């Protein structure tokens, strides 16, 4: 489970829970098949679709040096009807 960083709880991700879609931030080098396998094994669910996108890099200035935040991907995972990730649902509702 080192590829999945944490679950995301934004307004959009909470709305997607009604459609049985869950949002996670993952390592930028992780592939879709790795993430799908990890989610299915760890949460014991069936994944039917995955959407991913890279978030824009934000600039950070440290005195004269311009740097940036760490880069990561965000995955929206759709589960089959009848499956859910209970720890995430209990945390919100």
C-alpha positions in Angstrom: 0.0 0.0 0.0 3.0 2.3 -0.4 1.6 3.7 -3.7 -1.6 5.1 -2.1 -0.9 8.2 0.0 -4.3 9.0 1.5 -8.0 9.5 0.7 -9.1 12.9 -0.4 -12.1 14.6 1.2 -13.1 17.7 -0.8 -16.6 18.9 -1.8 -16.3 17.1 -5.1 -15.0 13.8 -3.6 -17.9 13.8 -1.1 -20.4 14.2 -3.9 -18.8 11.3 -5.8 -19.4 9.0 -2.8 -23.1 8.9 -3.7 -22.0 7.4 -7.1 -19.8 4.8 -5.4 -16.6 6.7 -6.5 -13.7 7.2 -4.1 -10.8 9.6 -4.5 -7.2 8.9 -3.5 -3.9 10.7 -3.9 -1.2 8.3 -5.1 2.5 8.3 -5.9 3.2 9.9 -9.3 5.1 6.8 -10.5 2.3 4.4 -9.8 0.4 2.8 -12.7 -3.3 2.2 -13.0 -3.0 -1.5 -12.7 -0.9 -1.3 -9.6 -3.4 1.0 -7.9 -6.3 -1.2 -9.0 -4.6 -4.3 -7.6 -3.8 -2.6 -4.3 -7.3 -1.3 -3.8 -8.9 -4.6 -4.6 -6.6 -6.5 -2.2 -6.6 -4.1 0.7 -10.3 -3.1 0.7 -11.7 -6.4 -0.7 -13.7 -4.7 -3.4 -14.2 -4.9 -7.2 -13.0 -1.9 -9.3 -14.8 -1.3 -12.6 -13.2 2.1 -13.7 -10.4 4.4 -12.8 -9.8 8.0 -13.7 -6.5 9.8 -13.0 -5.1 13.3 -13.4 -2.0 15.1 -12.2 -2.5 18.2 -10.1 -0.6 21.3 -11.0 2.7 22.0 -9.3 2.6 24.9 -6.8 5.6 27.1 -6.5 7.4 27.7 -3.2 10.0 30.3 -2.6 12.8 29.7 -0.1 14.5 33.0 0.0 16.3 33.5 -3.4 15.6 29.9 -4.6 12.3 29.0 -6.3 11.2 25.5 -5.6 7.9 23.5 -5.9 5.7 21.2 -4.0 5.9 17.4 -4.4 4.2 16.0 -7.4 1.4 13.4 -7.1 -1.6 12.0 -9.0 -5.2 11.9 -8.0 -7.2 8.8 -8.8 -11.0 8.6 -8.8 -12.0 4.9 -8.4 -15.4 3.6 -9.3 -16.5 0.4 -7.6 -19.1 -2.2 -8.7 -22.6 -1.8 -7.3 -22.9 -3.5 -3.9 -19.3 -2.8 -2.9 -18.1 0.1 -0.7 -15.1 1.1 1.4 -16.7 1.3 4.9 -13.9 3.1 6.8 -14.2 6.1 4.4 -18.0 6.2 4.6 -18.1 6.0 8.4 -15.6 8.8 8.7 -17.8 11.2 6.7 -21.4 10.2 7.6 
